[in-house]
Amino acid sequence: QVQLVESGGGLVQPGGSLRLSCAASGSIFSIASMGWYRQAPGKQRELVAVISNGGMTNYTVSAKGRFTISRDMAKNTVYLQMNSLGSEDTAVYYCNALISDYTFRPSTYWGQGTQVTVSA
């Protein structure tokens, strides 16, 4: 019914940049928020950044100043621009969205995950 498809992950050198994309498709009435989580080996999943329908943003402390979350509302797509990457950023990154379909009942959806590896 609703699907989130991620892209943009890969291998990057320390200090480099990557841009992640996540597109929502299907039966969508409204999107309350979209964001990014990540999970490193042996660690629990953590919030990286989130953006609301009204454009308000929030970042985890380690991401603020290096990462920027944005969205294209016409395309139901959220982006995460990641700069000054370090090895501590290596993780699987998951797109997340709170979406209501035409039943007007909101549900949380997850993308399939995209691997980001920062290594020389």
N, C-alpha and C positions, 0 to 999 in steps of 0.2 A: 504493500500500500504506500508506504513512505520509505525511501531509501536514501542513505548518505554515502556518497562515493568520494574517496580521498585520493589525492595525487600529490606529487612533488617531493617525496622523500628520496633519500639516497645517501651516498658517501660524500663527505666534504672535509677539507682540511681545517685544522684549528684556525680560527680567525675568519673563516669563510661564512657564506650566507646561503640560505635556502628559503624558498617560499612554498608553503603548503596551501593546498586548495581543498575545499570540501563543498560539493554541490548536493543540495537536497532536491528530490524529485518525487512525484506521485501526487496523491490527493492531499493538498495542503490548503487549509483555510488561513492560517496565520502561524508565524514563528515568533515565539516569545523571546528566545535567546539562542545563540549558537556559540560554541566555544571549543577549546582544545584541552585535552588531558594527555598525560604521558605516563608510561610505565617502563622503568629501567629494570634490568635483571635483578632479582632479589629485593626489589622495592615495591611498595604499594602504589597504586595509581594516584596521581596528583593533578589538580587543576593547574593549567598553565595560564590561560587567558579566556575571558568571556566577553561577549558583546550583546547588549539587549536590543530589542526592537527599536527603542528610542535612541540608540547609539551610545549608551553609557558603556564604559569598558572597565575591566578590572584585571590585574595581573598578579601572579605570584611574585614575591620579592625578587627571586633570582632572575626572573624574566624582564622585569621592569627596566626600561632604559636600553634594552637590547632587542626585544621582540615588539612587534606591532600587530594587533589584530584589527581587521577591517572586514567589511562586507559589501556585496553588490546585491541590493534588495531585489532588483529586477530579475536577477539570475538565481536567487535563493542560494547564494554562494558566500562562504566565509573564507578568509585568507589569514595566514599567519606568516608574516615576514620575520625571519630569524637572522640576526646579524651577530658578529663577534662570537661565533659558536666555539664552545669548548667541549672537552671530553665528557664533562658532567651533563651535557645536553643529549648524549646518546640514549635513545629510548625508542619505543614504539609510540607514535603519536596517534591519538584517537579523536576524531571529530565527534561532537555531542550537540544535540539540539532538542529544545522543548517545542513541540509542534502540535497544533490542533488541526484535525481534519474536519470534514463537514458535519460530523456528529457533535462537534464543539467540545469534545473531550480531549484534553491535552495528554500527550505521551512523550516519554523520553526515548530518543533514538541514538544509536551509535554507529559510527563508520567502521570499516573493516580493519583499520589501523595501517599506518605507513611507517616503515623503519627509517630512522635518522641515525646515521653513524658518523661521528666526528673523530677522525684519526689521520695521522700523518702518513 
